[in-house]
Amino acid sequence: MAFIKVQKLVRDGNKITSGSASIVDTRYVPGDKYHAKHSVIERLGKVLYLSDNRREGIFLSPTRGLIAYNVDQDLFSEVTKDDPRIKDKITSKAPLIHTVFGDLYLLLKFLEKQGLYPILRSVFSKKSDYERLLGHILHGVLKDGSKIHCDDFLRKSCASYLFTDVSIDSFKSDVKFYTAMGSDEARMNFFRSLVKYMRTLSPNFGKGCYVDSTPLPNDLRNNPFNALCSHGVAAVSVQMRLVLVLDEESGIPVWYDIIPGNVLDLSTTMNVLNDVAVSLGVEIKSLILDAGYVTKELLNVFNLNSEKKLIGRMPAKKGFPHKQLYWDCKNLMNRGKYEFVLNEHTYFGYQKEISVFGLQEYAYIYVDRENALRGFRQYLENNEDEFESLKDKDKDWLSVKYGYFVLLSNRSLSPRDLLREYFERTNIEYVFKTGKEYLGLLPISKWTDATVRGKILHDIIDTIIVLMLRKQYDSTGFSLSEIFGRCQSLMCFNNGERICVESPNKQTKRFYSLFGLDVPATVSVTALKNMIGDM
C-alpha cells in the first residue's frame, strides 16, 4: 500500500515552513524485518500543504513543478500559485528542474566497465542512430516492467543531457528505430563485435553452446514466420519461434534466429550452426538439445565418430527405442550401485551403448525417484480401478513412468556427470524468462517484418546487458529491480556545464559500492558524452 512519507516537517502554528516528502510503497515480505519492505516510487519534493491524515498534499516537485497529489486516488492534479492553501509560499523564481540520476549513471558506468560501448557503437555508422539505440537500451533495462514510454522516461532522467543529434521528442515514435534495427547488417554488426570482444576475455567463447527455441505468439498479419502450432504453449496458437544459441561457459547469447512456429527439425539446428560459422567465424563444438531437435538426421552428424559433442533428450516417438530401454534395464533399477543424488533428487542412472538407425550412440537411462513417486501417487489416486485391471509388467512401468527419461550422447561419461551437463541447459530457459518477463519481449506489438526483427534484436541486446548485471550482483542478495529502484531517489540538475548531484542516502551509497563506485558530487556533461563514445 502506498503512502506519503514526510521528512523533517517543521510547522509554525498551522503553517508548514519546511519539509520534504516522497511517495513510498509498502509490500508484505514474510520473514523480513518488520515483515515489510518500503520502496520509493517518486520524490514529491518540498511540502507546501499537507492534509491532517497525510493522504493529500501540495508539493514543489523537482520533476513536476507545482503539483497536488492524492495518495488514495493515486492522482496528480494541477494547482495554481494563488491556491489559498499555499498562499504566500511560492516565490517568483522558477525552481531548478531536477532529473533522476542514480540508476542511469550506475548503468552507464557498468556499460563502460564491461567494455560494451564500442560494441553498441558498431551497430550503426551514424551518430544519431547510435544515440537512438543507446536511449532505447537505457529505457529497456531501467524501466523495470513499467509502461512508461521511452521519451517520457528519458525526459525525467539525466539521459536527456546526453544526446545532441536526436531530440527527446523523437523517441515518441519507435518505428524508424525498430526498422533500422531489423536489418541484417545491424544484427551482424552487433554479434561480430560482441564475439570479437568476448574472445579477448575468453578464447573459447561460442565454441560450446546450447541451442533451444521458445514460442512467440502474436497477432501479426502477413508475417511469413507465423504458423499454427502448440509446441511450448498451453493451447494451439499462431506463433513464430525464437531460436537462441547460448555460450556454454558464460551464459551469454552468441546468436539468434527466427523460424516458422511449426518447424523443429535438423535444418533448424544446422542452419544455425552454418550461420554462426559463416557469419561470425564461430565453430560450435557442442550442442545440448531438447527432444524436439533429436532426429535420425541429427545423429548422422553427431555420432561416436564425430568430433562435435551432443547431448540430447531421446524422443518417445519417431522410431527411437525409448520404452524398450526401460525393459532392458528394468532389473537394474533396484540396485543401489546405480543410484546417485543431484540437485536434491535421487536418480537411477545407467549408460548403455546402443545402435539407433544403424548409428552407434550412448544411451543414458534415468529415473528421477521423486518425480516418479509423485506422478505414480497421483495416478493411483485418480485411476485406482484401472490400475487393478492392469498386468503386473504394466504396473511396474507406471511406478517409474513419470520420472523416466533417456539422454542420447556421443560422449562416454558417468550418468551423473552427463546429467549435470544436460541440466546446465536450464540456463537458456533463464535467458528466455529474462527476456519475456523483465524486458517485455512479449507481447510483440509491432506490425511489419522489419520492426518485429528490430524489436527482437533490441530485446536480445537488453537481455545480454541484464545477464551481465545479474552476474555482477547475484551474490549480493539484492534484485536488479531493488538496486535500480532505490537508486532512482538520487536526483541531479544541469547547470549548463556540469551535472550537480544531490547528496545520496546510505542505501544508494551501498548499491554503488557493490559495483566498486562512489557517488560523484558533480559530473562533466562533456566527460559523460566522451564515456559513451558520443563525441
VEXLOFI-726450 format. One record per residue (C-alpha): residue number from 1; residue in three letters; x, y, z. Coordinates in Angstrom, 2 decimals, padded with zeros to 5 digits. Layout:
> n/res/px/py/pz
> NUM/ALA/X/Y/Z $
...
***
This chain:
> n/res/px/py/pz
> 1/MET/000.00/000.00/000.00 $
> 2/ALA/001.34/003.43/-000.95 $
> 3/PHE/001.60/006.36/001.43 $
> 4/ILE/003.15/009.82/001.59 $
> 5/LYS/006.33/009.71/003.63 $
> 6/VAL/007.21/013.11/005.13 $
> 7/GLN/010.68/014.01/006.36 $
> 8/LYS/011.87/016.87/008.58 $
> 9/LEU/008.49/018.58/008.62 $
> 10/VAL/008.56/021.90/010.50 $
> 11/ARG/005.40/023.86/011.37 $
> 12/ASP/004.88/027.40/012.62 $
> 13/GLY/001.48/027.07/014.15 $
> 14/ASN/-000.74/025.71/011.40 $
> 15/LYS/001.69/026.70/008.65 $
> 16/ILE/004.33/024.39/007.17 $
> 17/THR/007.69/026.14/006.92 $
> 18/SER/009.87/023.27/005.66 $
> 19/GLY/009.94/019.57/004.97 $
> 20/SER/010.08/017.14/002.07 $
> 21/ALA/008.00/014.13/001.02 $
> 22/SER/008.03/011.07/-001.21 $
> 23/ILE/005.52/008.51/-002.45 $
> 24/VAL/006.51/005.23/-000.81 $
> 25/ASP/005.09/001.77/-001.45 $
> 26/THR/004.91/-000.91/001.23 $
> 27/ARG/004.78/-004.59/000.40 $
> 28/TYR/004.50/-007.59/002.68 $
> 29/VAL/007.66/-009.73/002.80 $
> 30/PRO/007.40/-012.75/005.14 $
> 31/GLY/010.48/-013.23/007.27 $
> 32/ASP/011.93/-009.79/006.53 $
> 33/LYS/012.48/-007.21/009.24 $
> 34/TYR/009.04/-005.93/010.31 $
> 35/HIS/007.68/-008.27/007.59 $
> 36/ALA/007.64/-005.41/005.10 $
> 37/LYS/009.78/-003.53/002.60 $
> 38/HIS/009.48/000.09/001.56 $
> 39/SER/010.43/001.39/-001.88 $
> 40/VAL/010.38/005.00/-003.08 $
> 41/ILE/008.07/005.41/-006.09 $
> 42/GLU/008.69/009.13/-006.62 $
> 43/ARG/010.10/012.10/-004.77 $
> 44/LEU/007.48/014.79/-004.23 $
> 45/GLY/009.93/017.44/-003.11 $
> 46/LYS/009.14/020.36/-000.79 $
> 47/VAL/005.90/020.17/001.22 $
> 48/LEU/003.69/023.26/000.83 $
> 49/TYR/000.45/021.84/002.19 $
> 50/LEU/-000.46/018.53/003.85 $
> 51/SER/-003.87/017.28/004.93 $
> 52/ASP/-004.37/016.17/008.53 $
> 53/ASN/-004.44/012.48/007.54 $
> 54/ARG/-001.37/012.95/005.31 $
> 55/ARG/-003.14/011.35/002.36 $
> 56/GLU/-003.18/014.50/000.22 $
> 57/GLY/-000.89/017.46/-000.25 $
> 58/ILE/000.63/020.14/-002.45 $
> 59/PHE/004.30/019.90/-003.28 $
> 60/LEU/007.06/021.65/-005.20 $
> 61/SER/008.26/018.59/-007.11 $
> 62/PRO/011.77/018.51/-008.61 $
> 63/THR/010.38/016.81/-011.73 $
> 64/ARG/006.76/018.04/-011.98 $
> 65/GLY/006.97/021.53/-010.51 $
> 66/LEU/003.97/022.76/-008.51 $
> 67/ILE/001.62/019.79/-008.17 $
> 68/ALA/-001.10/018.34/-005.95 $
> 69/TYR/-001.19/014.63/-005.15 $
> 70/ASN/-003.86/012.39/-003.61 $
> 71/VAL/-002.49/009.00/-002.49 $
> 72/ASP/-005.91/007.32/-002.18 $
> 73/GLN/-006.76/008.09/-005.80 $
> 74/ASP/-003.09/007.84/-006.90 $
> 75/LEU/-003.75/011.05/-008.79 $
> 76/PHE/-001.65/014.11/-009.62 $
> 77/SER/-003.52/017.32/-010.38 $
> 78/GLU/-002.56/020.84/-011.35 $
> 79/VAL/-002.67/023.60/-008.78 $
> 80/THR/-002.26/027.35/-009.21 $
> 81/LYS/000.05/029.60/-007.23 $
> 82/ASP/-002.91/031.55/-005.84 $
> 83/ASP/-004.46/028.45/-004.24 $
> 84/PRO/-005.49/029.60/-000.72 $
> 85/ARG/-003.84/026.55/000.85 $
> 86/ILE/-000.38/027.71/-000.27 $
> 87/LYS/-000.79/031.46/-000.42 $
> 88/ASP/002.48/033.38/000.02 $
> 89/LYS/004.55/030.16/-000.14 $
> 90/ILE/005.59/030.33/-003.83 $
> 91/THR/008.37/032.66/-004.89 $
> 92/SER/008.51/034.16/-008.36 $
> 93/LYS/011.82/032.39/-009.04 $
> 94/ALA/011.33/029.21/-011.10 $
> 95/PRO/012.69/026.12/-009.35 $
> 96/LEU/015.53/024.13/-010.87 $
> 97/ILE/014.24/021.12/-012.79 $
> 98/HIS/015.74/018.02/-011.23 $
> 99/THR/016.13/014.74/-013.09 $
> 100/VAL/016.78/011.18/-011.98 $
> 101/PHE/020.49/010.40/-011.78 $
> 102/GLY/021.21/007.37/-009.60 $
> 103/ASP/020.01/004.42/-011.69 $
> 104/LEU/021.11/005.80/-015.05 $
> 105/TYR/024.64/006.76/-014.01 $
> 106/LEU/025.10/003.35/-012.37 $
> 107/LEU/024.11/001.62/-015.62 $
> 108/LEU/026.26/003.91/-017.77 $
> 109/LYS/029.33/003.19/-015.64 $
> 110/PHE/028.59/-000.53/-015.73 $
> 111/LEU/028.44/-000.48/-019.56 $
> 112/GLU/031.80/001.31/-019.55 $
> 113/LYS/033.33/-001.22/-017.17 $
> 114/GLN/032.10/-004.13/-019.32 $
> 115/GLY/033.56/-002.54/-022.47 $
> 116/LEU/030.19/-002.52/-024.24 $
> 117/TYR/030.17/001.00/-025.72 $
> 118/PRO/032.40/000.13/-028.73 $
> 119/ILE/030.16/-002.89/-029.40 $
> 120/LEU/026.99/-000.78/-029.31 $
> 121/ARG/028.67/001.96/-031.34 $
> 122/SER/029.46/-000.59/-034.08 $
> 123/VAL/025.78/-001.35/-034.78 $
> 124/PHE/025.21/001.88/-036.73 $
> 125/SER/027.61/004.18/-038.52 $
> 126/LYS/025.53/007.34/-037.97 $
> 127/LYS/025.87/009.10/-034.63 $
> 128/SER/022.15/009.86/-034.46 $
> 129/ASP/021.29/006.16/-034.89 $
> 130/TYR/023.70/005.24/-032.11 $
> 131/GLU/022.17/007.82/-029.78 $
> 132/ARG/018.73/006.43/-030.53 $
> 133/LEU/019.94/002.87/-029.83 $
> 134/LEU/021.51/003.89/-026.52 $
> 135/GLY/018.37/005.75/-025.46 $
> 136/HIS/016.20/002.70/-026.11 $
> 137/ILE/018.64/000.43/-024.26 $
> 138/LEU/018.64/002.68/-021.18 $
> 139/HIS/014.84/002.71/-021.25 $
> 140/GLY/014.60/-001.03/-021.86 $
> 141/VAL/016.89/-002.06/-019.00 $
> 142/LEU/015.79/000.52/-016.41 $
> 143/LYS/012.01/000.74/-016.91 $
> 144/ASP/011.59/-002.50/-014.88 $
> 145/GLY/008.29/-003.61/-016.38 $
> 146/SER/006.62/-000.22/-016.18 $
> 147/LYS/004.55/001.09/-019.09 $
> 148/ILE/006.37/004.43/-019.26 $
> 149/HIS/007.15/005.40/-022.85 $
> 150/CYS/010.73/005.92/-023.94 $
> 151/ASP/010.52/009.71/-024.42 $
> 152/ASP/008.86/010.24/-021.01 $
> 153/PHE/011.48/008.03/-019.35 $
> 154/LEU/014.40/009.90/-020.93 $
> 155/ARG/012.89/013.31/-020.22 $
> 156/LYS/012.72/012.68/-016.47 $
> 157/SER/016.25/011.21/-016.47 $
> 158/CYS/019.68/012.81/-016.82 $
> 159/ALA/019.90/010.84/-020.06 $
> 160/SER/018.24/013.92/-021.54 $
> 161/TYR/021.62/015.72/-021.21 $
> 162/LEU/023.50/013.16/-023.32 $
> 163/PHE/022.04/013.41/-026.81 $
> 164/THR/022.98/016.08/-029.33 $
> 165/ASP/021.89/014.60/-032.70 $
> 166/VAL/018.42/013.39/-031.68 $
> 167/SER/015.70/015.15/-029.71 $
> 168/ILE/013.93/013.52/-026.80 $
> 169/ASP/010.59/014.19/-028.51 $
> 170/SER/011.67/011.98/-031.43 $
> 171/PHE/011.56/008.95/-029.10 $
> 172/LYS/007.75/009.18/-029.11 $
> 173/SER/007.75/007.09/-032.28 $
> 174/ASP/009.92/003.97/-032.42 $
> 175/VAL/009.01/002.78/-035.94 $
> 176/LYS/012.11/004.32/-037.52 $
> 177/PHE/014.36/002.87/-034.83 $
> 178/TYR/012.99/-000.68/-034.97 $
> 179/THR/013.02/-000.63/-038.78 $
> 180/ALA/016.74/000.21/-038.74 $
> 181/MET/017.38/-002.43/-036.07 $
> 182/GLY/015.56/-005.00/-038.22 $
> 183/SER/018.23/-005.01/-040.90 $
> 184/ASP/020.62/-007.97/-041.21 $
> 185/GLU/023.50/-005.50/-041.16 $
> 186/ALA/022.60/-004.27/-037.66 $
> 187/ARG/022.38/-007.82/-036.30 $
> 188/MET/025.66/-008.86/-037.94 $
> 189/ASN/027.49/-005.74/-036.76 $
> 190/PHE/026.43/-006.32/-033.16 $
> 191/PHE/027.24/-010.03/-032.91 $
> 192/ARG/030.54/-009.76/-034.79 $
> 193/SER/031.68/-007.06/-032.38 $
> 194/LEU/030.37/-008.98/-029.38 $
> 195/VAL/032.11/-012.25/-030.33 $
> 196/LYS/035.36/-010.46/-031.13 $
> 197/TYR/035.35/-008.68/-027.78 $
> 198/MET/034.27/-011.68/-025.72 $
> 199/ARG/037.07/-013.76/-027.22 $
> 200/THR/039.59/-011.28/-025.89 $
> 201/LEU/038.27/-012.26/-022.46 $
> 202/SER/037.75/-015.98/-023.20 $
> 203/PRO/039.24/-017.52/-026.38 $
> 204/ASN/036.70/-020.38/-026.30 $
> 205/PHE/033.67/-018.09/-026.31 $
> 206/GLY/030.96/-019.54/-028.58 $
> 207/LYS/032.60/-022.93/-029.14 $
> 208/GLY/030.36/-024.82/-026.75 $
> 209/CYS/026.71/-023.84/-026.98 $
> 210/TYR/023.16/-024.72/-026.05 $
> 211/VAL/020.54/-024.35/-028.77 $
> 212/ASP/016.85/-024.09/-027.97 $
> 213/SER/013.77/-022.21/-029.10 $
> 214/THR/010.82/-020.53/-027.45 $
> 215/PRO/007.38/-019.68/-028.87 $
> 216/LEU/006.49/-016.06/-029.63 $
> 217/PRO/002.67/-015.98/-030.00 $
> 218/ASN/001.43/-012.86/-031.81 $
> 219/ASP/-001.34/-011.38/-033.95 $
> 220/LEU/000.86/-010.08/-036.76 $
> 221/ARG/-000.75/-010.18/-040.17 $
> 222/ASN/001.11/-011.46/-043.24 $
> 223/ASN/004.15/-012.48/-041.20 $
> 224/PRO/005.98/-015.21/-043.15 $
> 225/PHE/007.20/-016.86/-039.92 $
> 226/ASN/003.78/-017.29/-038.33 $
> 227/ALA/002.29/-020.78/-038.20 $
> 228/LEU/-000.35/-022.59/-036.20 $
> 229/CYS/001.44/-024.58/-033.52 $
> 230/SER/001.00/-025.93/-030.00 $
> 231/HIS/004.66/-026.54/-029.09 $
> 232/GLY/005.63/-024.76/-025.88 $
> 233/VAL/002.21/-023.25/-025.14 $
> 234/ALA/-000.89/-024.48/-023.37 $
> 235/ALA/-003.06/-024.46/-026.49 $
> 236/VAL/-002.78/-024.11/-030.24 $
> 237/SER/-001.84/-020.58/-031.25 $
> 238/VAL/-000.37/-018.60/-034.10 $
> 239/GLN/003.30/-018.18/-033.34 $
> 240/MET/006.79/-017.89/-034.63 $
> 241/ARG/009.81/-019.22/-032.75 $
> 242/LEU/012.94/-017.58/-031.44 $
> 243/VAL/015.98/-019.87/-031.69 $
> 244/LEU/018.74/-018.89/-029.30 $
> 245/VAL/022.38/-020.01/-029.20 $
> 246/LEU/023.85/-019.63/-025.71 $
> 247/ASP/027.55/-019.81/-024.84 $
> 248/GLU/028.12/-022.76/-022.52 $
> 249/GLU/030.62/-021.08/-020.19 $
> 250/SER/029.33/-017.50/-019.84 $
> 251/GLY/025.61/-017.99/-020.49 $
> 252/ILE/025.68/-015.08/-022.99 $
> 253/PRO/023.73/-015.32/-026.29 $
> 254/VAL/026.05/-015.82/-029.25 $
> 255/TRP/023.38/-015.70/-031.96 $
> 256/TYR/019.65/-015.94/-032.52 $
> 257/ASP/017.30/-016.55/-035.40 $
> 258/ILE/013.57/-016.51/-036.11 $
> 259/ILE/011.92/-019.58/-037.67 $
> 260/PRO/008.35/-020.60/-038.54 $
> 261/GLY/006.37/-021.68/-035.50 $
> 262/ASN/005.84/-025.26/-036.68 $
> 263/VAL/009.45/-026.05/-037.66 $
> 264/LEU/011.58/-028.07/-035.25 $
> 265/ASP/014.00/-030.32/-037.10 $
> 266/LEU/017.61/-030.85/-038.11 $
> 267/SER/017.50/-027.97/-040.59 $
> 268/THR/016.83/-025.58/-037.69 $
> 269/THR/019.95/-026.66/-035.86 $
> 270/MET/022.19/-027.00/-038.90 $
> 271/ASN/021.12/-023.62/-040.31 $
> 272/VAL/022.09/-022.01/-037.01 $
> 273/LEU/025.43/-023.86/-036.99 $
> 274/ASN/026.14/-022.74/-040.55 $
> 275/ASP/025.06/-019.15/-039.87 $
> 276/VAL/027.41/-018.67/-036.93 $
> 277/ALA/030.25/-020.41/-038.75 $
> 278/VAL/029.99/-018.29/-041.90 $
> 279/SER/028.90/-015.01/-040.33 $
> 280/LEU/030.86/-014.95/-037.09 $
> 281/GLY/033.64/-017.46/-037.55 $
> 282/VAL/032.21/-019.42/-034.61 $
> 283/GLU/032.54/-023.19/-034.82 $
> 284/ILE/030.11/-024.72/-032.34 $
> 285/LYS/031.70/-027.86/-030.95 $
> 286/SER/028.97/-028.95/-028.55 $
> 287/LEU/025.19/-028.98/-028.51 $
> 288/ILE/022.76/-029.71/-025.71 $
> 289/LEU/019.29/-030.12/-027.18 $
> 290/ASP/015.70/-030.77/-026.23 $
> 291/ALA/013.85/-033.79/-027.63 $
> 292/GLY/012.23/-031.74/-030.38 $
> 293/TYR/015.57/-031.40/-032.17 $
> 294/VAL/016.82/-035.00/-031.88 $
> 295/THR/016.28/-036.80/-035.20 $
> 296/LYS/017.85/-039.53/-037.29 $
> 297/GLU/019.45/-036.87/-039.48 $
> 298/LEU/020.97/-035.15/-036.44 $
> 299/LEU/022.54/-038.41/-035.24 $
> 300/ASN/024.10/-038.87/-038.68 $
> 301/VAL/026.07/-035.69/-037.97 $
> 302/PHE/026.66/-036.21/-034.23 $
> 303/ASN/027.66/-039.86/-033.72 $
> 304/LEU/030.56/-041.59/-031.98 $
> 305/ASN/032.86/-040.74/-034.87 $
> 306/SER/032.07/-037.02/-034.69 $
> 307/GLU/034.40/-034.53/-033.02 $
> 308/LYS/031.38/-032.43/-032.02 $
> 309/LYS/029.70/-033.14/-028.70 $
> 310/LEU/025.99/-033.89/-028.48 $
> 311/ILE/023.67/-034.36/-025.53 $
> 312/GLY/020.00/-034.65/-026.43 $
> 313/ARG/016.85/-035.93/-024.84 $
> 314/MET/015.59/-039.04/-026.67 $
> 315/PRO/012.10/-038.57/-028.15 $
> 316/ALA/009.46/-041.12/-027.15 $
> 317/LYS/008.43/-041.47/-030.82 $
> 318/LYS/009.95/-041.27/-034.32 $
> 319/GLY/011.47/-044.77/-034.13 $
> 320/PHE/013.63/-044.31/-031.03 $
> 321/PRO/013.82/-047.25/-028.56 $
> 322/HIS/012.64/-045.04/-025.71 $
> 323/LYS/010.49/-047.52/-023.76 $
> 324/GLN/012.47/-050.58/-024.91 $
> 325/LEU/015.45/-049.28/-022.93 $
> 326/TYR/013.30/-049.41/-019.82 $
> 327/TRP/012.71/-053.13/-020.29 $
> 328/ASP/016.41/-053.66/-021.00 $
> 329/CYS/017.38/-052.01/-017.70 $
> 330/LYS/014.36/-052.84/-015.53 $
> 331/ASN/016.18/-055.44/-013.44 $
> 332/LEU/018.95/-052.94/-012.63 $
> 333/MET/016.64/-050.21/-011.33 $
> 334/ASN/016.53/-051.54/-007.76 $
> 335/ARG/020.30/-051.85/-007.38 $
> 336/GLY/021.92/-049.23/-005.18 $
> 337/LYS/025.16/-049.11/-007.21 $
> 338/TYR/023.35/-047.16/-009.96 $
> 339/GLU/021.80/-044.57/-007.64 $
> 340/PHE/023.10/-041.01/-007.15 $
> 341/VAL/021.87/-037.65/-005.82 $
> 342/LEU/021.85/-034.47/-007.93 $
> 343/ASN/020.05/-031.18/-007.21 $
> 344/GLU/018.35/-032.75/-004.17 $
> 345/HIS/016.79/-035.53/-006.28 $
> 346/THR/017.68/-039.22/-006.22 $
> 347/TYR/018.29/-040.82/-009.63 $
> 348/PHE/018.80/-044.21/-011.14 $
> 349/GLY/021.31/-043.82/-013.96 $
> 350/TYR/022.80/-046.31/-016.38 $
> 351/GLN/024.91/-045.94/-019.53 $
> 352/LYS/024.35/-048.31/-022.45 $
> 353/GLU/025.93/-048.29/-025.92 $
> 354/ILE/023.19/-048.80/-028.49 $
> 355/SER/022.57/-048.73/-032.22 $
> 356/VAL/019.98/-046.17/-033.34 $
> 357/PHE/019.07/-046.14/-037.03 $
> 358/GLY/022.29/-048.07/-037.62 $
> 359/LEU/024.37/-045.45/-035.80 $
> 360/GLN/026.34/-046.05/-032.60 $
> 361/GLU/025.42/-043.78/-029.68 $
> 362/TYR/025.43/-043.88/-025.91 $
> 363/ALA/022.03/-044.04/-024.22 $
> 364/TYR/021.79/-042.82/-020.63 $
> 365/ILE/018.71/-044.25/-018.92 $
> 366/TYR/017.41/-042.34/-015.89 $
> 367/VAL/014.62/-042.49/-013.33 $
> 368/ASP/014.01/-039.47/-011.14 $
> 369/ARG/012.77/-041.22/-007.99 $
> 370/GLU/010.98/-038.17/-006.54 $
> 371/ASN/009.10/-037.33/-009.75 $
> 372/ALA/008.31/-040.99/-010.39 $
> 373/LEU/006.79/-041.44/-006.94 $
> 374/ARG/004.82/-038.19/-007.11 $
> 375/GLY/003.37/-038.99/-010.53 $
> 376/PHE/002.61/-042.58/-009.59 $
> 377/ARG/000.78/-041.46/-006.45 $
> 378/GLN/-001.38/-039.02/-008.42 $
> 379/TYR/-002.18/-041.73/-010.96 $
> 380/LEU/-003.28/-044.17/-008.25 $
> 381/GLU/-005.49/-041.57/-006.60 $
> 382/ASN/-007.35/-040.90/-009.86 $
> 383/ASN/-007.25/-044.33/-011.55 $
> 384/GLU/-007.42/-046.96/-008.82 $
> 385/ASP/-009.86/-049.26/-010.67 $
> 386/GLU/-007.93/-049.05/-013.92 $
> 387/PHE/-004.66/-049.85/-012.13 $
> 388/GLU/-006.09/-053.02/-010.58 $
> 389/SER/-007.01/-054.34/-014.03 $
> 390/LEU/-003.50/-053.91/-015.48 $
> 391/LYS/-000.90/-056.64/-015.95 $
> 392/ASP/001.96/-056.75/-013.46 $
> 393/LYS/004.52/-055.55/-016.00 $
> 394/ASP/002.36/-052.53/-016.81 $
> 395/LYS/002.08/-051.75/-013.10 $
> 396/ASP/005.86/-051.88/-012.85 $
> 397/TRP/006.15/-049.45/-015.76 $
> 398/LEU/003.73/-046.98/-014.17 $
> 399/SER/005.80/-046.96/-010.98 $
> 400/VAL/008.69/-045.30/-012.88 $
> 401/LYS/006.95/-043.76/-015.90 $
> 402/TYR/006.63/-040.24/-014.50 $
> 403/GLY/010.33/-039.97/-013.69 $
> 404/TYR/011.75/-041.96/-016.60 $
> 405/PHE/013.77/-040.32/-019.39 $
> 406/VAL/016.66/-041.13/-021.73 $
> 407/LEU/019.52/-038.93/-022.90 $
> 408/LEU/021.48/-039.64/-026.07 $
> 409/SER/025.11/-038.63/-026.43 $
> 410/ASN/028.23/-039.41/-028.41 $
> 411/ARG/030.33/-038.90/-025.26 $
> 412/SER/031.16/-041.51/-022.64 $
> 413/LEU/030.71/-040.09/-019.15 $
> 414/SER/029.28/-041.26/-015.86 $
> 415/PRO/025.46/-040.93/-015.81 $
> 416/ARG/025.76/-038.34/-013.05 $
> 417/ASP/028.25/-036.13/-014.94 $
> 418/LEU/026.28/-036.27/-018.17 $
> 419/LEU/023.02/-035.37/-016.42 $
> 420/ARG/024.72/-032.43/-014.73 $
> 421/GLU/025.82/-031.14/-018.15 $
> 422/TYR/022.32/-031.56/-019.52 $
> 423/PHE/020.82/-029.63/-016.61 $
> 424/GLU/023.07/-026.70/-017.44 $
> 425/ARG/020.73/-026.28/-020.39 $
> 426/THR/018.31/-024.66/-017.94 $
> 427/ASN/020.46/-021.54/-018.35 $
> 428/ILE/018.78/-020.94/-021.68 $
> 429/GLU/015.33/-021.10/-020.05 $
> 430/TYR/016.59/-018.44/-017.64 $
> 431/VAL/017.52/-016.24/-020.62 $
> 432/PHE/014.09/-016.74/-022.21 $
> 433/LYS/012.41/-015.88/-018.91 $
> 434/THR/014.53/-012.74/-018.51 $
> 435/GLY/013.60/-011.53/-021.99 $
> 436/LYS/009.89/-012.24/-021.63 $
> 437/GLU/009.24/-011.19/-018.04 $
> 438/TYR/011.77/-008.50/-017.12 $
> 439/LEU/012.33/-006.86/-020.50 $
> 440/GLY/008.92/-007.35/-022.13 $
> 441/LEU/009.85/-009.41/-025.19 $
> 442/LEU/006.14/-010.27/-025.29 $
> 443/PRO/003.74/-009.06/-026.49 $
> 444/ILE/005.30/-008.26/-029.87 $
> 445/SER/003.38/-005.07/-030.55 $
> 446/LYS/004.94/-004.48/-033.99 $
> 447/TRP/003.28/-004.89/-037.36 $
> 448/THR/005.93/-005.35/-040.04 $
> 449/ASP/008.64/-007.93/-040.60 $
> 450/ALA/011.39/-005.31/-040.17 $
> 451/THR/010.06/-003.85/-036.91 $
> 452/VAL/009.47/-007.33/-035.44 $
> 453/ARG/013.07/-008.26/-036.21 $
> 454/GLY/014.27/-004.93/-034.84 $
> 455/LYS/012.37/-005.31/-031.57 $
> 456/ILE/013.78/-008.80/-031.04 $
> 457/LEU/017.37/-007.64/-031.68 $
> 458/HIS/016.86/-004.76/-029.26 $
> 459/ASP/015.44/-007.12/-026.61 $
> 460/ILE/018.34/-009.58/-027.11 $
> 461/ILE/020.86/-006.75/-026.56 $
> 462/ASP/018.99/-005.67/-023.42 $
> 463/THR/018.94/-009.30/-022.25 $
> 464/ILE/022.73/-009.60/-022.64 $
> 465/ILE/023.22/-006.46/-020.54 $
> 466/VAL/020.82/-007.71/-017.83 $
> 467/LEU/022.60/-011.10/-017.73 $
> 468/MET/025.93/-009.34/-017.23 $
> 469/LEU/024.41/-007.18/-014.49 $
> 470/ARG/023.00/-010.19/-012.68 $
> 471/LYS/026.34/-011.96/-012.81 $
> 472/GLN/027.85/-008.91/-011.10 $
> 473/TYR/025.39/-008.65/-008.21 $
> 474/ASP/023.81/-012.13/-007.81 $
> 475/SER/025.99/-012.88/-004.78 $
> 476/THR/024.87/-009.69/-003.01 $
> 477/GLY/021.32/-010.90/-002.31 $
> 478/PHE/019.69/-007.88/-003.98 $
> 479/SER/017.50/-007.97/-007.07 $
> 480/LEU/018.04/-005.80/-010.12 $
> 481/SER/014.66/-004.12/-009.50 $
> 482/GLU/015.64/-003.24/-005.94 $
> 483/ILE/019.04/-001.82/-006.87 $
> 484/PHE/017.86/000.41/-009.70 $
> 485/GLY/014.56/001.23/-008.00 $
> 486/ARG/016.21/002.55/-004.85 $
> 487/CYS/018.92/004.40/-006.77 $
> 488/GLN/016.22/006.40/-008.57 $
> 489/SER/015.89/008.51/-005.42 $
> 490/LEU/019.24/010.15/-006.26 $
> 491/MET/018.48/013.31/-008.28 $
> 492/CYS/020.54/015.91/-010.11 $
> 493/PHE/020.24/019.10/-012.16 $
> 494/ASN/022.21/020.52/-015.06 $
> 495/ASN/023.69/023.99/-014.61 $
> 496/GLY/024.91/024.09/-018.22 $
> 497/GLU/028.44/022.77/-017.87 $
> 498/ARG/028.16/020.20/-015.13 $
> 499/ILE/025.61/017.82/-013.69 $
> 500/CYS/025.21/018.64/-009.99 $
> 501/VAL/024.27/015.58/-007.94 $
> 502/GLU/022.32/015.71/-004.69 $
> 503/SER/023.60/014.03/-001.54 $
> 504/PRO/022.97/010.26/-001.73 $
> 505/ASN/021.36/008.28/001.07 $
> 506/LYS/023.09/005.32/002.71 $
> 507/GLN/021.27/002.75/000.58 $
> 508/THR/022.33/004.39/-002.68 $
> 509/LYS/025.94/004.59/-001.48 $
> 510/ARG/025.79/000.91/-000.61 $
> 511/PHE/024.50/-000.12/-004.03 $
> 512/TYR/027.14/001.96/-005.77 $
> 513/SER/029.82/000.32/-003.65 $
> 514/LEU/028.63/-003.11/-004.83 $
> 515/PHE/029.78/-002.03/-008.28 $
> 516/GLY/033.01/-000.51/-006.98 $
> 517/LEU/031.77/003.05/-007.50 $
> 518/ASP/031.46/006.23/-005.45 $
> 519/VAL/028.60/008.67/-005.95 $
> 520/PRO/030.08/011.79/-007.59 $
> 521/ALA/029.18/015.29/-006.41 $
> 522/THR/029.34/016.63/-009.96 $
> 523/VAL/029.83/015.13/-013.41 $
> 524/SER/031.01/016.93/-016.52 $
> 525/VAL/028.47/016.65/-019.35 $
> 526/THR/031.36/016.54/-021.82 $
> 527/ALA/033.08/013.72/-019.90 $
> 528/LEU/029.81/011.74/-019.83 $
> 529/LYS/029.41/012.11/-023.61 $
> 530/ASN/033.03/011.05/-024.12 $
> 531/MET/032.44/007.98/-021.94 $
> 532/ILE/029.56/006.73/-024.10 $
> 533/GLY/031.54/007.37/-027.28 $
> 534/ASP/029.21/010.09/-028.49 $
> 535/MET/031.73/012.89/-029.18 $
***
